[in-house]
């Protein structure tokens, strides 16, 4: 019955500012805007594939949320440049001060985070074709490749996964 996630909605403090970010900066396609309800719906990917709803509310009602945009491993090689071209700065899960994507071994997936104007944490995420290796924890892509080739456990082997 459940085949995927079709839509998600977030609260924003300024609909026009959010629309500029998701439409002009990120390049999502506007599906519908309803001024009377102060809402806009954007297609994520192809029309009808997935949707993001932006609902304007008073600033105190905006609570930071998180969601991820699907990407590909090849595209993730250029994730930092993609963000910089849009005036955005990325950060990884380890908060190590770098903007390089990191691999979650349990999935496995390559991920890089950034923020929208309302402070929501957005993520570019690409599933990797290799088998999952939870024992490696969260590592850089070069470390993931090295550990995958060597069969080593990795630095995060005994550290539980916690969301940041």
VEXBAMI-842105 format. One record per residue: residue number from 1; x, y, z of N, C-alpha, C, O, CB in turn. Coordinates in Angstrom, 1 decimal. Glycine has a CB too. Example, Ala and Ser with C-alpha at 12.3 -4.5 7.8 and 13.67 -1.06 7.14 Angstrom:
# VEXBAMI-842105
REC pos     nX     nY     nZ    caX    caY    caZ     cX     cY     cZ     oX     oY     oZ    cbX    cbY    cbZ
REC   1   13.2   -5.7    7.8   12.3   -4.5    7.8   13.2   -3.3    7.8   14.2   -3.3    8.5   11.3   -4.5    9.0
REC   2   12.8   -2.2    7.1   13.7   -1.1    7.1   12.9    0.0    7.9   13.4    1.1    8.0   14.1   -0.6    5.7
END
This chain:
# VEXBAMI-842105
REC pos     nX     nY     nZ    caX    caY    caZ     cX     cY     cZ     oX     oY     oZ    cbX    cbY    cbZ
REC   1    0.8   -1.2    0.0    0.0    0.0    0.0    0.9    1.3    0.0    0.6    2.2   -0.8   -0.9    0.0    1.2
REC   2    1.9    1.3    0.9    2.7    2.5    0.9    3.9    2.3    0.0    4.7    1.4    0.3    3.2    2.9    2.4
REC   3    4.1    3.2   -1.0    5.1    3.0   -2.0    6.2    4.1   -1.9    7.1    4.1   -2.7    4.6    3.0   -3.3
REC   4    6.0    5.1   -1.0    6.9    6.2   -0.9    6.3    7.4   -0.3    5.1    7.3    0.2    7.4    6.6   -2.3
REC   5    7.0    8.4   -0.2    6.5    9.7    0.5    6.2   10.6   -0.7    7.0   11.0   -1.5    7.6   10.3    1.4
REC   6    4.9   11.1   -0.7    4.5   12.0   -1.8    4.7   13.4   -1.5    5.1   14.2   -2.3    3.1   11.7   -2.2
REC   7    4.3   13.9   -0.3    4.4   15.3    0.0    4.8   15.5    1.5    4.6   14.7    2.3    3.1   16.0   -0.3
REC   8    5.4   16.7    1.7    5.6   17.2    3.0    5.3   18.7    3.0    5.4   19.3    2.0    7.1   16.9    3.4
REC   9    5.0   19.2    4.2    4.6   20.6    4.3    5.5   21.2    5.5    5.7   20.5    6.5    3.1   20.8    4.6
REC  10    5.9   22.4    5.3    6.6   23.2    6.3    6.0   24.5    6.5    5.3   25.1    5.6    8.1   23.3    5.9
REC  11    6.1   25.1    7.7    5.7   26.4    8.0    6.8   27.4    7.7    7.9   27.2    8.1    5.2   26.5    9.5
REC  12    6.4   28.5    7.1    7.4   29.6    6.8    6.9   30.9    7.3    5.7   31.1    7.4    7.7   29.6    5.3
REC  13    7.8   31.8    7.6    7.4   33.1    8.2    7.0   34.1    7.1    6.2   35.0    7.3    8.5   33.7    9.0
REC  14    7.6   34.0    5.9    7.3   34.9    4.8    7.2   34.1    3.5    8.2   33.6    3.0    8.5   36.0    4.7
REC  15    6.0   34.0    3.0    5.7   33.1    1.8    6.5   33.6    0.6    7.1   32.7   -0.1    4.2   33.1    1.5
REC  16    6.6   34.9    0.3    7.3   35.3   -0.8    8.8   35.0   -0.7    9.4   34.6   -1.7    7.2   36.9   -1.0
REC  17    9.4   35.2    0.5   10.8   34.8    0.7   11.0   33.3    0.5   12.0   32.9   -0.2   11.3   35.3    2.1
REC  18   10.1   32.5    1.0   10.3   31.1    0.9   10.1   30.7   -0.6   10.8   29.8   -1.1    9.2   30.4    1.8
REC  19    9.1   31.3   -1.3    8.9   31.0   -2.7   10.1   31.3   -3.5   10.5   30.6   -4.5    7.7   31.7   -3.2
REC  20   10.8   32.5   -3.2   12.0   32.9   -3.9   13.1   31.8   -3.7   13.8   31.4   -4.7   12.5   34.2   -3.4
REC  21   13.2   31.3   -2.5   14.2   30.3   -2.2   14.0   29.0   -2.9   14.8   28.5   -3.6   14.3   30.1   -0.7
REC  22   12.8   28.5   -2.7   12.5   27.1   -3.3   12.3   27.2   -4.8   12.6   26.2   -5.5   11.2   26.6   -2.7
REC  23   11.8   28.3   -5.3   11.6   28.5   -6.8   12.8   28.9   -7.5   13.4   28.2   -8.3   10.5   29.4   -7.0
REC  24   13.3   30.2   -7.2   14.4   30.7   -7.9   15.7   30.1   -7.5   16.5   29.7   -8.4   14.5   32.2   -7.7
REC  25   16.0   30.0   -6.2   17.3   29.5   -5.8   17.5   28.0   -6.0   18.5   27.6   -6.6   17.5   29.8   -4.3
REC  26   16.5   27.2   -5.6   16.6   25.7   -5.7   16.1   25.2   -7.1   16.4   24.1   -7.5   15.9   25.0   -4.6
REC  27   15.2   26.1   -7.7   14.8   25.7   -9.1   13.6   24.7   -9.1   13.3   24.1  -10.1   15.8   25.0   -9.8
REC  28   12.8   24.6   -7.9   11.6   23.8   -7.9   10.5   24.5   -8.7   10.5   25.7   -8.9   11.2   23.5   -6.5
REC  29    9.6   23.7   -9.3    8.6   24.2  -10.1    7.3   24.4   -9.3    6.8   23.6   -8.6    8.2   23.2  -11.3
REC  30    6.8   25.7   -9.4    5.6   26.0   -8.7    4.4   25.2   -9.3    4.2   25.3  -10.5    5.3   27.5   -8.7
REC  31    3.7   24.5   -8.4    2.5   23.8   -8.9    1.2   24.6   -8.7    0.4   24.7   -9.5    2.4   22.5   -8.1
REC  32    1.2   25.3   -7.5    0.0   26.1   -7.2    0.3   27.1   -6.1    1.0   26.7   -5.1   -1.2   25.2   -6.9
REC  33   -0.3   28.2   -6.2   -0.2   29.2   -5.1   -1.6   29.6   -4.7   -2.4   29.9   -5.6    0.7   30.5   -5.5
REC  34   -1.9   29.7   -3.4   -3.2   30.1   -3.0   -3.0   31.3   -2.0   -2.7   31.1   -0.8   -4.0   29.0   -2.3
REC  35   -3.2   32.5   -2.5   -3.0   33.7   -1.7   -3.9   33.8   -0.5   -3.5   34.2    0.6   -3.1   34.9   -2.5
REC  36   -5.2   33.4   -0.7   -6.1   33.5    0.5   -5.7   32.6    1.6   -6.0   32.9    2.8   -7.5   33.1    0.0
REC  37   -5.1   31.4    1.3   -4.6   30.5    2.4   -3.1   30.8    2.8   -2.6   30.2    3.7   -4.8   29.1    2.0
REC  38   -2.5   31.6    2.0   -1.0   31.9    2.2   -0.2   30.6    2.1    0.5   30.2    3.0   -0.8   32.6    3.5
REC  39   -0.4   29.9    1.0    0.3   28.6    0.8    0.8   28.5   -0.7    0.1   29.1   -1.6   -0.7   27.4    1.1
REC  40    1.9   27.8   -0.9    2.4   27.5   -2.2    2.8   26.0   -2.2    3.3   25.5   -1.2    3.5   28.5   -2.6
REC  41    2.6   25.4   -3.3    2.9   24.0   -3.5    3.9   23.9   -4.7    3.7   24.4   -5.7    1.7   23.1   -3.8
REC  42    5.0   23.2   -4.4    6.1   23.0   -5.4    6.2   21.6   -5.7    6.2   20.7   -4.9    7.4   23.6   -4.9
REC  43    6.5   21.3   -7.0    6.8   19.9   -7.4    8.3   19.7   -7.1    9.1   20.5   -7.4    6.5   19.7   -9.0
REC  44    8.6   18.5   -6.6    9.9   18.1   -6.3   10.2   17.0   -7.3    9.5   15.9   -7.2   10.1   17.6   -4.8
REC  45   11.1   17.2   -8.2   11.3   16.2   -9.3   10.3   16.6  -10.4    9.9   17.7  -10.6   11.2   14.8   -8.8
REC  46    9.8   15.5  -11.1    8.9   15.7  -12.2    7.5   16.0  -11.6    7.2   15.7  -10.5    8.8   14.5  -13.0
REC  47    6.7   16.8  -12.4    5.3   17.1  -12.0    4.6   15.8  -11.6    4.5   14.9  -12.4    4.6   17.9  -13.1
REC  48    4.0   15.8  -10.4    3.2   14.7   -9.9    4.0   13.6   -9.2    3.5   12.6   -8.7    2.6   14.0  -11.1
REC  49    5.4   13.8   -9.1    6.2   12.8   -8.5    6.3   13.0   -7.0    6.1   12.1   -6.2    7.7   13.0   -9.0
REC  50    6.5   14.3   -6.5    6.5   14.6   -5.1    6.2   16.1   -4.9    6.4   16.8   -5.9    7.9   14.2   -4.4
REC  51    5.7   16.5   -3.8    5.3   17.8   -3.6    5.8   18.4   -2.2    5.9   17.7   -1.2    3.8   18.0   -3.7
REC  52    6.1   19.7   -2.2    6.5   20.4   -1.0    5.5   21.5   -0.8    5.3   22.3   -1.7    7.9   20.9   -1.0
REC  53    4.8   21.6    0.3    3.9   22.7    0.6    4.5   23.7    1.6    5.1   23.3    2.6    2.6   22.2    1.2
REC  54    4.4   25.0    1.3    4.9   26.1    2.1    3.7   26.8    2.7    3.0   27.4    1.9    5.9   27.0    1.3
REC  55    3.6   26.9    4.0    2.5   27.5    4.6    2.9   28.7    5.5    3.7   28.5    6.4    1.7   26.5    5.5
REC  56    2.5   29.9    5.1    2.9   31.0    5.9    2.1   31.1    7.2    0.9   31.0    7.3    2.7   32.3    5.1
REC  57    2.9   31.3    8.3    2.3   31.4    9.6    3.1   32.6   10.3    4.2   32.9    9.9    2.4   30.1   10.4
REC  58    2.6   33.1   11.4    3.4   34.1   12.2    4.7   33.5   12.6    4.8   32.3   13.0    2.6   34.6   13.4
REC  59    5.8   34.3   12.6    7.1   33.7   12.9    7.2   32.9   14.2    8.0   31.9   14.1    8.1   34.9   13.0
REC  60    6.5   33.2   15.3    6.7   32.3   16.4    6.2   30.9   16.2    6.6   30.0   17.0    5.9   32.9   17.6
REC  61    5.4   30.7   15.2    4.8   29.3   14.9    5.8   28.5   14.0    5.5   27.3   13.8    3.5   29.5   14.3
REC  62    6.8   29.1   13.5    7.8   28.4   12.6    8.7   27.6   13.5    9.5   28.2   14.3    8.5   29.4   11.6
REC  63    8.7   26.3   13.3    9.6   25.4   14.1   10.5   24.7   13.1   10.0   24.2   12.1    8.8   24.4   15.0
REC  64   11.8   24.7   13.3   12.7   24.1   12.4   12.4   22.6   12.2   12.2   21.9   13.1   14.2   24.3   12.9
REC  65   12.3   22.3   10.9   12.1   20.9   10.5   13.2   20.4    9.6   14.1   21.1    9.2   10.7   20.7    9.8
REC  66   13.1   19.1    9.2   14.1   18.5    8.4   13.5   17.6    7.3   12.5   16.9    7.6   15.1   17.7    9.2
REC  67   14.0   17.7    6.1   13.6   16.8    5.1   14.8   16.7    4.1   15.6   17.6    4.0   12.3   17.1    4.4
REC  68   14.8   15.6    3.3   15.9   15.4    2.3   15.4   15.4    0.9   14.3   14.8    0.6   16.6   14.1    2.6
REC  69   16.2   16.0    0.0   15.9   15.8   -1.4   16.7   14.7   -2.0   17.9   14.5   -1.6   16.3   17.2   -2.2
REC  70   16.1   13.8   -2.8   16.8   12.7   -3.4   17.8   13.2   -4.5   17.4   14.1   -5.2   15.9   11.7   -4.0
REC  71   19.0   12.7   -4.5   20.0   13.0   -5.5   20.6   11.7   -6.0   20.1   10.6   -5.6   21.1   14.0   -4.9
REC  72   21.7   11.8   -6.7   22.4   10.6   -7.2   23.8   10.7   -6.7   24.3   11.8   -6.4   22.3   10.4   -8.7
REC  73   24.5    9.5   -6.6   25.9    9.6   -6.2   26.8   10.5   -7.1   27.6   11.2   -6.6   26.5    8.2   -6.2
REC  74   26.5   10.4   -8.4   27.3   11.3   -9.4   27.0   12.7   -9.1   28.0   13.5   -9.1   27.0   10.9  -10.8
REC  75   25.8   13.1   -8.9   25.4   14.5   -8.6   26.0   15.0   -7.3   26.4   16.1   -7.2   23.9   14.7   -8.6
REC  76   26.1   14.1   -6.3   26.6   14.5   -5.0   28.1   14.8   -5.0   28.6   15.5   -4.1   26.4   13.3   -4.0
REC  77   28.8   14.4   -6.1   30.2   14.8   -6.2   30.3   16.3   -6.4   31.4   16.9   -6.1   30.9   14.1   -7.4
REC  78   29.2   16.9   -6.9   29.2   18.4   -7.1   28.3   19.1   -6.2   27.9   20.3   -6.4   28.8   18.6   -8.6
REC  79   27.9   18.5   -5.1   26.9   19.1   -4.1   27.4   20.4   -3.5   26.6   21.4   -3.5   26.6   18.1   -3.0
REC  80   28.6   20.5   -3.1   29.1   21.7   -2.5   29.1   22.8   -3.6   28.7   24.0   -3.3   30.6   21.5   -2.0
REC  81   29.6   22.5   -4.8   29.6   23.6   -5.9   28.1   24.0   -6.2   27.9   25.2   -6.4   30.3   23.0   -7.1
REC  82   27.2   23.0   -6.2   25.8   23.3   -6.4   25.3   24.3   -5.4   24.6   25.3   -5.8   24.9   22.0   -6.4
REC  83   25.6   24.1   -4.1   25.1   25.0   -3.1   25.8   26.3   -3.2   25.1   27.4   -3.1   25.4   24.4   -1.7
REC  84   27.1   26.3   -3.4   27.8   27.6   -3.5   27.3   28.5   -4.7   27.2   29.7   -4.5   29.3   27.4   -3.7
REC  85   27.0   27.8   -5.8   26.4   28.6   -6.9   25.1   29.3   -6.6   24.7   30.2   -7.3   26.2   27.6   -8.1
REC  86   24.5   28.8   -5.6   23.2   29.4   -5.1   23.3   30.2   -3.9   22.3   30.6   -3.3   22.2   28.2   -4.9
REC  87   24.6   30.5   -3.5   24.8   31.3   -2.3   24.6   30.6   -1.0   24.3   31.3    0.0   24.0   32.6   -2.4
REC  88   24.6   29.3   -1.0   24.4   28.5    0.2   25.6   27.8    0.7   26.5   27.5   -0.1   23.3   27.5   -0.1
REC  89   25.6   27.5    1.9   26.8   26.8    2.5   26.3   25.5    3.1   25.2   25.4    3.8   27.5   27.6    3.7
REC  90   27.0   24.4    2.8   26.6   23.1    3.2   27.3   22.8    4.5   28.3   23.4    4.9   26.9   22.1    2.2
REC  91   26.8   21.7    5.2   27.5   21.2    6.4   27.2   19.7    6.4   26.1   19.3    5.9   27.1   21.9    7.7
REC  92   28.1   18.9    7.0   27.8   17.5    7.0   27.3   17.1    8.4   27.3   17.9    9.4   29.0   16.7    6.7
REC  93   26.9   15.8    8.5   26.4   15.3    9.7   27.3   15.4   10.9   26.9   15.5   12.1   26.0   13.8    9.5
REC  94   28.6   15.2   10.6   29.6   15.2   11.7   29.9   16.6   12.2   30.6   16.8   13.2   30.9   14.6   11.2
REC  95   29.4   17.7   11.5   29.7   19.0   11.9   31.1   19.3   12.1   31.6   19.8   13.2   28.8   19.4   13.2
REC  96   32.0   18.8   11.2   33.4   18.8   11.3   34.0   20.1   10.7   35.2   20.2   10.6   34.1   17.6   10.7
REC  97   33.1   21.0   10.3   33.6   22.3    9.7   33.8   22.2    8.2   34.2   23.2    7.6   34.8   22.7   10.4
REC  98   33.7   21.0    7.7   33.9   20.9    6.2   32.5   20.9    5.5   31.4   20.7    6.2   34.7   19.6    5.8
REC  99   32.5   21.0    4.2   31.3   21.0    3.4   31.3   19.7    2.6   30.5   19.7    1.6   31.2   22.2    2.5
REC 100   32.0   18.7    2.9   32.0   17.5    2.1   30.9   16.6    2.6   30.7   16.4    3.8   33.4   16.8    2.2
REC 101   30.2   16.0    1.6   29.2   15.0    2.0   29.8   13.8    2.8   31.0   13.5    2.6   28.5   14.4    0.7
REC 102   29.0   13.2    3.6   29.4   12.1    4.4   28.5   10.9    4.1   27.4   11.1    3.6   29.3   12.4    5.9
REC 103   29.0    9.7    4.4   28.3    8.5    4.2   27.7    7.9    5.5   28.4    7.8    6.5   29.2    7.4    3.5
REC 104   26.4    7.6    5.5   25.8    6.9    6.6   25.9    5.4    6.2   25.2    5.0    5.3   24.2    7.4    6.8
REC 105   26.7    4.7    6.9   27.0    3.3    6.6   25.8    2.4    6.7   25.7    1.4    5.9   28.1    2.8    7.4
REC 106   24.9    2.7    7.6   23.7    1.8    7.8   22.7    1.8    6.6   21.9    0.9    6.5   23.0    2.2    9.1
REC 107   22.8    2.9    5.8   21.8    2.9    4.7   22.3    2.2    3.4   21.5    1.4    3.0   21.6    4.4    4.3
REC 108   23.4    2.3    2.8   24.3    3.4    2.9   23.9    4.6    2.0   23.3    4.3    0.9   25.7    2.9    2.5
REC 109   24.1    5.8    2.4   23.8    7.0    1.6   24.8    8.1    1.9   25.3    8.2    3.0   22.3    7.4    2.0
REC 110   24.9    8.9    0.8   25.8   10.0    0.9   24.9   11.3    1.1   23.9   11.4    0.5   26.6   10.2   -0.5
REC 111   25.3   12.1    2.1   24.4   13.2    2.5   25.2   14.5    2.7   26.3   14.5    3.2   23.6   12.9    3.7
REC 112   24.5   15.6    2.4   25.1   17.0    2.7   23.9   17.8    3.1   22.8   17.8    2.4   25.9   17.6    1.5
REC 113   24.0   18.6    4.2   22.9   19.4    4.7   23.1   20.9    4.3   24.2   21.4    4.1   22.8   19.3    6.2
REC 114   22.0   21.7    4.3   22.0   23.1    4.2   20.7   23.6    4.8   19.9   22.8    5.2   22.2   23.6    2.7
REC 115   20.6   24.9    4.9   19.4   25.5    5.6   18.6   26.5    4.6   19.2   27.1    3.7   19.8   26.3    6.8
REC 116   17.3   26.5    4.9   16.5   27.5    4.1   16.4   28.8    4.9   16.9   28.8    6.0   15.1   26.9    3.8
REC 117   15.8   29.8    4.4   15.7   31.1    5.1   15.0   31.0    6.5   15.2   31.9    7.3   15.0   32.1    4.3
REC 118   14.1   30.0    6.7   13.4   29.9    8.0   14.2   29.0    8.9   13.6   28.7   10.0   12.0   29.3    7.7
REC 119   15.3   28.5    8.6   16.1   27.7    9.5   15.8   26.2    9.4   16.3   25.4   10.2   15.9   28.1   10.9
REC 120   15.0   25.8    8.4   14.7   24.3    8.2   16.0   23.7    7.7   16.7   24.3    6.9   13.6   24.1    7.2
REC 121   16.3   22.5    8.2   17.5   21.8    7.7   17.1   20.9    6.5   16.3   20.0    6.6   18.1   20.9    8.9
REC 122   17.7   21.2    5.4   17.5   20.5    4.2   18.7   19.6    3.9   19.8   19.9    4.3   17.2   21.5    3.0
REC 123   18.4   18.6    3.2   19.5   17.6    2.9   19.5   17.2    1.5   18.4   16.9    0.9   19.4   16.4    3.9
REC 124   20.7   17.0    0.9   20.8   16.3   -0.4   21.3   14.9   -0.1   22.3   14.8    0.7   21.8   17.1   -1.4
REC 125   20.6   13.9   -0.5   20.9   12.5   -0.1   20.8   11.6   -1.4   19.9   11.7   -2.2   19.9   12.1    0.9
REC 126   21.8   10.8   -1.5   21.9    9.8   -2.6   22.2    8.4   -2.0   23.2    8.2   -1.3   23.0   10.2   -3.6
REC 127   21.4    7.5   -2.3   21.6    6.1   -1.9   22.8    5.6   -2.7   22.9    5.8   -3.9   20.3    5.2   -2.1
REC 128   23.6    4.8   -2.0   24.8    4.2   -2.7   24.5    2.8   -3.0   23.7    2.1   -2.4   26.0    4.3   -1.7
REC 129   25.1    2.3   -4.1   24.7    0.9   -4.6   25.3   -0.2   -3.7   24.9   -1.4   -3.9   25.2    0.8   -6.0
REC 130   26.3    0.1   -2.9   27.0   -1.0   -2.1   26.1   -1.5   -1.0   25.1   -0.8   -0.6   28.3   -0.5   -1.5
REC 131   26.4   -2.6   -0.4   25.6   -3.2    0.7   25.8   -2.2    1.9   26.9   -1.6    2.1   26.1   -4.6    1.1
REC 132   24.8   -2.2    2.8   24.9   -1.4    4.0   26.0   -2.0    4.9   26.2   -3.2    5.0   23.5   -1.4    4.7
REC 133   26.6   -1.1    5.7   27.6   -1.4    6.6   27.5   -0.6    7.8   28.3    0.4    8.0   29.1   -1.3    6.0
REC 134   26.5   -0.9    8.7   26.2   -0.1    9.9   27.5    0.1   10.8   27.6    1.1   11.4   25.1   -0.7   10.6
REC 135   28.3   -0.9   10.8   29.5   -0.9   11.7   30.5    0.2   11.4   31.3    0.5   12.2   30.2   -2.2   11.6
REC 136   30.4    0.8   10.2   31.4    1.9    9.9   30.9    3.2   10.4   31.7    4.2   10.4   31.6    2.0    8.4
REC 137   29.7    3.4   10.8   29.2    4.6   11.3   28.9    5.6   10.2   28.4    5.3    9.2   30.1    5.2   12.4
REC 138   29.4    6.9   10.5   29.3    8.0    9.5   30.7    8.4    9.2   31.5    8.8   10.1   28.5    9.2   10.1
REC 139   31.0    8.3    7.9   32.4    8.5    7.4   32.4    9.3    6.1   31.4    9.5    5.5   33.1    7.2    7.2
REC 140   33.5    9.9    5.8   33.7   10.6    4.5   33.6    9.5    3.4   33.7    8.3    3.6   35.1   11.3    4.4
REC 141   33.3   10.0    2.2   33.2    9.1    1.0   34.6    8.4    0.8   34.6    7.2    0.5   32.8    9.9   -0.2
REC 142   35.7    9.1    0.8   37.0    8.4    0.6   37.2    7.3    1.7   37.7    6.2    1.4   38.2    9.3    0.6
REC 143   36.8    7.6    2.9   36.9    6.6    4.0   36.0    5.4    3.8   36.3    4.3    4.0   36.7    7.2    5.4
REC 144   34.8    5.7    3.4   33.8    4.7    3.0   34.3    3.7    2.0   34.3    2.5    2.1   32.4    5.3    2.5
REC 145   34.9    4.3    0.9   35.5    3.4   -0.1   36.6    2.6    0.4   36.8    1.4    0.1   36.0    4.3   -1.3
REC 146   37.5    3.2    1.2   38.6    2.5    1.8   38.2    1.4    2.7   38.7    0.2    2.6   39.6    3.5    2.6
REC 147   37.2    1.7    3.6   36.7    0.6    4.5   35.9   -0.5    3.7   36.0   -1.6    4.1   35.8    1.3    5.5
REC 148   35.2   -0.1    2.7   34.5   -1.1    1.9   35.4   -2.0    1.2   35.2   -3.3    1.1   33.6   -0.4    0.9
REC 149   36.5   -1.5    0.7   37.5   -2.3    0.0   38.3   -3.2    1.0   38.6   -4.3    0.7   38.5   -1.5   -0.8
REC 150   38.6   -2.7    2.2   39.4   -3.4    3.1   38.6   -4.3    4.1   39.1   -5.3    4.6   40.2   -2.4    4.0
REC 151   37.3   -4.0    4.2   36.5   -4.8    5.1   36.6   -4.4    6.6   36.1   -5.1    7.5   36.8   -6.3    5.0
REC 152   37.4   -3.3    6.9   37.5   -2.9    8.3   36.2   -2.4    8.8   35.3   -2.0    8.1   38.6   -1.7    8.3
REC 153   36.1   -2.3   10.2   34.9   -1.9   10.8   34.7   -0.4   10.7   33.6    0.1   10.5   34.9   -2.3   12.3
REC 154   35.8    0.4   10.9   35.6    1.8   10.8   35.5    2.5   12.1   35.3    1.9   13.2   34.4    2.2   10.0
REC 155   35.7    3.9   12.1   35.8    4.6   13.4   34.5    4.7   14.2   34.5    5.0   15.4   36.2    6.0   13.1
REC 156   33.3    4.6   13.5   32.0    4.7   14.2   31.4    3.4   14.6   30.2    3.3   14.9   31.1    5.4   13.4
REC 157   32.2    2.3   14.6   31.7    1.0   14.9   30.9    0.8   16.2   29.9    0.1   16.3   32.8    0.0   14.8
REC 158   31.4    1.5   17.2   30.8    1.3   18.5   29.9    2.5   19.0   29.5    2.6   20.1   31.8    1.0   19.6
REC 159   29.7    3.5   18.0   29.0    4.7   18.3   27.6    4.6   17.8   27.5    4.4   16.6   29.8    6.0   17.8
REC 160   26.6    4.8   18.6   25.2    4.7   18.1   24.9    5.9   17.2   25.4    7.0   17.4   24.2    4.6   19.2
REC 161   24.0    5.7   16.3   23.5    6.8   15.4   22.5    7.6   16.1   21.6    7.2   16.8   22.8    6.2   14.1
REC 162   22.8    9.0   16.1   21.8    9.9   16.7   21.6   11.0   15.7   22.6   11.5   15.1   22.3   10.5   18.1
REC 163   20.4   11.5   15.5   20.1   12.6   14.6   20.7   13.9   15.1   20.7   14.2   16.3   18.6   12.7   14.3
REC 164   21.2   14.7   14.2   21.7   16.1   14.5   20.8   17.1   14.0   21.1   18.3   14.1   23.2   16.2   14.0
END
